[in-house]
Amino acid sequence: MIRAMIVDDDALVRLGLTDLLDGDPGIQVVAQAVDGLDAVEQAGAHRVDVALVDVRMPRMDGITATARLRALPHPPKVITLTTFDLDEYVYNALAAGADGFLLKDTDPTEILRAVHLVAAGSAMLHPAAARRLIDRYHAGNQPKATAARALLERLTPRELDVLALLAQGETNADIATRLAMRESTVKAHVSRILTALGVTNRVQAALLARDAGLPT
C-alpha cells in the first residue's frame, strides 16, 4: 500500500486529490497539509511514501518544502503540482529533489499512474512538458556542462546507455527491455549511477545527463 500525502492550500484541490487517490486500492492518503510547514510536520508524524506538493503556497512554498521533505530521516518521494506558467518554479523543485511534476489539469488516470511510478522508484520526466522545462533551464550553461561531463566520465559505457534512457523518463522495466537486460541488473546500474554522480534520485541524474549533452 502506497501511503500518500496531499499538500495544497486550496481545500477543494486537497479534497479532489484525496478522493481520487483513496479510490485506488493500492493508495491510501494518510495526511493532508495546507502549506510547506504543515507538510514537514505531517511527514514527521506519518510515514509517507509519496507527497503531492503544490508549488505556490503561503508560509513555505513547495520548492522549500520539497528540500525539507527530502532531508527528513525517512524522506517521501515528491511530485510537484503546477501549471504551465510556473516552469521555473518546477525546475527549482526538481533540482531540490522532487521526483517529477504534474500539471493540475492532468488526467486522473495519469495522476494515479504517476504516484505508482514514483513510489516504485521511477520519475515523471517523460511528458513533453517536462522535457521542454528541462531543456529550457538546462541549456547554454558552459561551466555546468563541463562539470556534468566530468561526472559522466565516471560511468561505464553500459551505465551511460542506462542513463540515456533514464533521462528520457523510461522505467526500469522499459530500460531492461530496450537493452535486453534483467530488471534487477538495471536497478543495480541505476544505483551505481546515482552514487557515481553524487545525486539522490533519477530526476537529478537526468538533469546532469542533459547538462552534459548526453544523447537521448
Sine and cosine of phi, psi and omega as CSV:
sin_phi,cos_phi,sin_psi,cos_psi,sin_omega,cos_omega
0.00,0.00,0.80,-0.60,0.03,-1.00
-1.00,0.07,0.83,-0.55,0.00,-1.00
-1.00,-0.08,0.89,-0.46,-0.13,-0.99
-0.91,-0.41,0.41,-0.91,0.10,-0.99
-0.76,-0.65,0.69,-0.73,0.05,-1.00
-0.97,-0.25,0.80,-0.60,-0.03,-1.00
-0.83,-0.56,0.96,-0.29,-0.03,-1.00
-0.31,-0.95,0.64,-0.77,-0.01,-1.00
-0.99,0.16,-0.14,0.99,0.02,-1.00
-1.00,-0.07,0.91,-0.42,-0.07,-1.00
-0.88,0.47,-0.57,0.82,0.01,-1.00
-0.93,0.38,-0.62,0.78,0.05,-1.00
-0.90,0.44,-0.70,0.71,0.02,-1.00
-0.86,0.50,-0.70,0.72,-0.01,-1.00
-0.90,0.44,-0.70,0.71,-0.02,-1.00
-0.90,0.44,-0.70,0.72,0.01,-1.00
-0.92,0.38,-0.61,0.79,0.02,-1.00
-0.90,0.45,-0.71,0.71,0.04,-1.00
-0.87,0.49,-0.66,0.75,-0.01,-1.00
-0.90,0.44,-0.79,0.62,-0.08,-1.00
-0.93,0.37,-0.64,0.77,0.01,-1.00
-0.92,0.38,-0.31,0.95,0.06,-1.00
-0.98,0.22,-0.17,0.98,0.05,-1.00
-1.00,-0.04,0.83,-0.56,-0.05,-1.00
-0.90,0.45,-0.26,0.97,-0.01,-1.00
-0.99,-0.16,0.07,1.00,-0.05,-1.00
-0.77,-0.63,0.65,-0.76,0.09,-1.00
-0.75,-0.66,0.83,-0.56,0.07,-1.00
-0.99,0.16,0.92,-0.40,-0.06,-1.00
-0.98,-0.20,-0.18,0.98,-0.02,-1.00
-0.36,-0.93,0.50,-0.87,0.16,-0.99
-0.79,-0.62,0.56,-0.83,0.00,-1.00
-0.68,-0.73,0.55,-0.83,-0.08,-1.00
-1.00,-0.07,-0.21,0.98,0.06,-1.00
-0.26,-0.97,-0.05,-1.00,-0.07,-1.00
-0.90,0.44,-0.66,0.75,0.01,-1.00
-0.88,0.47,-0.71,0.71,0.03,-1.00
-0.88,0.47,-0.61,0.79,-0.01,-1.00
-0.89,0.46,-0.70,0.72,0.00,-1.00
-0.89,0.45,-0.66,0.75,0.03,-1.00
-0.90,0.43,-0.70,0.71,-0.02,-1.00
-0.90,0.43,-0.64,0.77,0.00,-1.00
-0.91,0.41,-0.48,0.88,0.05,-1.00
-0.97,0.25,-0.43,0.90,-0.03,-1.00
-1.00,-0.05,-0.37,0.93,-0.03,-1.00
-0.79,-0.62,0.59,-0.81,0.13,-0.99
-0.97,0.24,0.91,-0.42,-0.05,-1.00
-0.90,-0.43,0.76,-0.64,0.03,-1.00
-1.00,0.01,-0.68,0.73,-0.03,-1.00
-0.68,-0.73,0.76,-0.65,0.07,-1.00
-0.92,-0.40,0.78,-0.62,0.14,-0.99
-0.99,-0.11,0.90,-0.43,-0.21,-0.98
-0.85,-0.53,0.84,-0.54,0.09,-1.00
-0.92,0.38,0.49,-0.87,-0.02,-1.00
-0.98,0.18,-0.75,0.66,-0.08,-1.00
-0.97,-0.23,0.91,-0.42,0.01,-1.00
-0.56,-0.83,0.37,-0.93,0.06,-1.00
-0.95,0.30,0.24,-0.97,0.03,-1.00
0.90,0.43,-0.90,0.44,0.06,-1.00
-0.68,-0.74,0.86,-0.51,-0.05,-1.00
-0.97,0.23,0.11,-0.99,-0.07,-1.00
-0.92,0.38,-0.47,0.88,0.01,-1.00
-0.93,0.37,-0.77,0.64,0.04,-1.00
-0.89,0.46,-0.65,0.76,0.00,-1.00
-0.88,0.47,-0.63,0.78,0.02,-1.00
-0.86,0.51,-0.74,0.68,0.01,-1.00
-0.88,0.47,-0.65,0.76,0.00,-1.00
-0.93,0.38,-0.66,0.75,0.01,-1.00
-0.90,0.43,-0.67,0.74,-0.03,-1.00
-0.94,0.34,-0.30,0.95,0.00,-1.00
-1.00,0.00,-0.06,1.00,0.00,-1.00
-0.92,0.38,0.40,-0.92,0.02,-1.00
-0.84,0.55,-0.60,0.80,0.05,-1.00
-0.83,-0.55,0.98,0.20,-0.15,-0.99
-0.95,0.31,0.69,-0.72,0.12,-0.99
-0.98,0.21,0.39,-0.92,0.24,-0.97
-0.93,0.36,0.49,-0.87,-0.06,-1.00
-0.80,-0.60,0.76,-0.65,0.18,-0.98
-0.90,-0.44,0.84,-0.54,0.02,-1.00
-1.00,0.05,0.51,-0.86,0.02,-1.00
-0.93,-0.37,0.71,-0.70,-0.06,-1.00
-0.37,-0.93,-0.06,-1.00,0.13,-0.99
-0.84,-0.54,0.19,-0.98,-0.09,-1.00
-0.85,0.52,-0.49,0.87,-0.08,-1.00
-0.99,0.13,0.17,0.99,0.01,-1.00
-0.89,-0.46,0.52,0.86,-0.09,-1.00
-0.81,0.59,-0.71,0.71,-0.07,-1.00
-0.89,0.45,-0.63,0.77,0.03,-1.00
-0.90,0.44,-0.62,0.78,0.00,-1.00
-0.91,0.41,-0.69,0.73,0.05,-1.00
-0.84,0.54,-0.71,0.71,-0.01,-1.00
-0.89,0.46,-0.59,0.81,0.04,-1.00
-0.92,0.40,-0.67,0.74,0.05,-1.00
-0.88,0.47,-0.68,0.73,0.01,-1.00
-0.91,0.42,-0.45,0.89,0.01,-1.00
-0.98,0.20,-0.16,0.99,0.07,-1.00
0.83,-0.55,0.07,1.00,0.04,-1.00
-0.91,0.41,0.50,-0.87,-0.02,-1.00
-1.00,-0.05,0.05,1.00,0.04,-1.00
0.36,-0.93,-0.10,-0.99,0.05,-1.00
-0.50,-0.87,0.36,-0.93,0.06,-1.00
-0.75,-0.66,0.54,-0.84,0.18,-0.98
-0.99,0.17,0.53,-0.85,-0.07,-1.00
-0.92,0.39,-0.32,0.95,0.04,-1.00
-0.99,-0.14,0.30,0.95,0.05,-1.00
-0.87,0.49,0.61,-0.80,0.04,-1.00
-0.84,0.54,0.69,-0.72,-0.03,-1.00
-0.79,0.61,-0.62,0.78,0.00,-1.00
-0.91,0.42,-0.54,0.84,0.04,-1.00
-0.95,0.30,-0.54,0.84,0.06,-1.00
-0.90,0.44,-0.71,0.70,0.03,-1.00
-0.89,0.46,-0.68,0.74,0.02,-1.00
-0.88,0.48,-0.64,0.77,-0.01,-1.00
-0.89,0.45,-0.68,0.74,0.00,-1.00
-0.88,0.47,-0.69,0.73,0.01,-1.00
-0.91,0.41,-0.68,0.73,-0.01,-1.00
-0.89,0.45,-0.74,0.67,-0.04,-1.00
-0.92,0.40,-0.64,0.77,0.04,-1.00
-0.87,0.48,-0.52,0.86,-0.01,-1.00
-0.99,0.10,-0.04,1.00,0.06,-1.00
0.97,-0.23,0.07,1.00,0.05,-1.00
-1.00,-0.02,0.00,-1.00,0.00,-1.00
-0.77,-0.63,0.41,-0.91,0.03,-1.00
-0.99,-0.15,0.94,0.35,0.02,-1.00
-0.95,-0.32,-0.08,1.00,-0.14,-0.99
-0.98,0.18,-0.38,0.92,0.02,-1.00
-0.88,0.48,0.49,-0.87,-0.03,-1.00
-0.85,0.53,-0.60,0.80,0.00,-1.00
-0.89,0.46,-0.61,0.79,0.00,-1.00
-0.91,0.41,-0.67,0.74,0.00,-1.00
-0.90,0.43,-0.64,0.77,0.03,-1.00
-0.89,0.46,-0.64,0.77,-0.01,-1.00
-0.90,0.44,-0.76,0.65,-0.01,-1.00
-0.89,0.46,-0.70,0.71,0.00,-1.00
-0.88,0.47,-0.64,0.77,-0.06,-1.00
-0.91,0.40,-0.68,0.73,-0.10,-0.99
-0.99,-0.16,0.06,1.00,0.07,-1.00
-0.81,-0.59,0.65,0.76,0.01,-1.00
-0.82,-0.57,0.60,-0.80,0.15,-0.99
0.98,0.21,0.20,0.98,0.01,-1.00
-0.97,-0.24,1.00,-0.04,-0.12,-0.99
-0.89,0.45,-0.71,0.70,0.03,-1.00
-0.86,0.52,-0.65,0.76,0.01,-1.00
-0.91,0.40,-0.63,0.78,0.00,-1.00
-0.91,0.42,-0.66,0.75,0.01,-1.00
-0.89,0.45,-0.70,0.71,0.01,-1.00
-0.90,0.43,-0.64,0.77,0.00,-1.00
-0.91,0.41,-0.66,0.75,0.02,-1.00
-0.89,0.45,-0.59,0.81,0.04,-1.00
-0.90,0.44,-0.62,0.78,0.02,-1.00
-0.93,0.38,-0.63,0.78,-0.01,-1.00
-0.92,0.38,-0.35,0.94,0.05,-1.00
-0.92,0.40,-0.26,0.97,0.04,-1.00
-0.97,0.24,-0.23,0.97,-0.11,-0.99
-1.00,-0.07,0.49,-0.87,0.09,-1.00
-0.98,0.22,0.28,-0.96,0.06,-1.00
-0.82,0.57,-0.63,0.78,0.00,-1.00
-0.93,0.37,-0.63,0.78,0.04,-1.00
-0.91,0.42,-0.56,0.83,0.07,-1.00
-0.91,0.41,-0.61,0.79,0.06,-1.00
-0.88,0.48,-0.71,0.71,0.00,-1.00
-0.90,0.44,-0.69,0.72,-0.01,-1.00
-0.88,0.47,-0.64,0.77,0.00,-1.00
-0.87,0.50,-0.66,0.75,0.01,-1.00
-0.96,0.27,-0.60,0.80,0.06,-1.00
-0.86,0.51,-0.64,0.77,-0.01,-1.00
-0.92,0.38,-0.31,0.95,0.07,-1.00
-1.00,0.08,-0.07,1.00,-0.02,-1.00
1.00,0.00,0.22,0.97,-0.01,-1.00
-0.94,0.34,0.58,-0.81,0.08,-1.00
-0.98,0.21,0.19,-0.98,0.05,-1.00
-0.86,0.51,-0.64,0.77,0.00,-1.00
-0.90,0.43,-0.66,0.75,0.03,-1.00
-0.89,0.45,-0.69,0.72,0.00,-1.00
-0.89,0.46,-0.67,0.74,0.01,-1.00
-0.86,0.51,-0.68,0.74,0.01,-1.00
-0.92,0.40,-0.72,0.70,-0.04,-1.00
-0.90,0.44,-0.60,0.80,-0.09,-1.00
-0.97,-0.23,0.12,0.99,0.01,-1.00
0.81,0.58,0.79,0.61,0.00,-1.00
-0.81,-0.59,0.29,-0.96,0.16,-0.99
-0.96,0.28,0.54,-0.84,0.02,-1.00
-0.89,0.45,-0.57,0.82,0.04,-1.00
-0.89,0.45,-0.56,0.83,0.04,-1.00
-0.93,0.36,-0.64,0.77,0.05,-1.00
-0.88,0.48,-0.70,0.72,0.01,-1.00
-0.85,0.52,-0.65,0.76,0.02,-1.00
-0.91,0.42,-0.67,0.74,0.04,-1.00
-0.89,0.46,-0.69,0.72,-0.01,-1.00
-0.88,0.47,-0.68,0.73,0.03,-1.00
-0.87,0.50,-0.69,0.73,0.02,-1.00
-0.91,0.42,-0.64,0.77,0.01,-1.00
-0.88,0.47,-0.73,0.68,0.00,-1.00
-0.87,0.50,-0.68,0.74,0.00,-1.00
-0.91,0.42,-0.72,0.69,-0.04,-1.00
-0.90,0.43,-0.58,0.82,-0.03,-1.00
-1.00,0.06,-0.18,0.98,0.02,-1.00
0.94,0.33,0.57,0.82,0.00,-1.00
-0.88,-0.47,0.25,-0.97,-0.11,-0.99
-0.98,-0.22,-0.28,0.96,-0.01,-1.00
-0.46,-0.89,0.08,-1.00,-0.09,-1.00
-0.92,0.40,-0.56,0.83,0.00,-1.00
-0.89,0.46,-0.73,0.69,0.00,-1.00
-0.91,0.42,-0.56,0.83,0.08,-1.00
-0.91,0.43,-0.63,0.77,0.03,-1.00
-0.91,0.41,-0.62,0.79,0.04,-1.00
-0.88,0.48,-0.70,0.72,0.03,-1.00
-0.89,0.45,-0.65,0.76,0.01,-1.00
-0.87,0.50,-0.67,0.74,0.00,-1.00
-0.95,0.31,-0.60,0.80,0.10,-1.00
-0.83,0.55,-0.69,0.73,-0.08,-1.00
-0.98,0.22,-0.16,0.99,-0.03,-1.00
0.97,0.22,0.42,0.91,0.01,-1.00
-0.90,0.44,0.81,-0.58,0.01,-1.00
-0.86,0.51,0.72,-0.70,0.01,-1.00
-0.76,-0.65,0.00,0.00,0.00,0.00
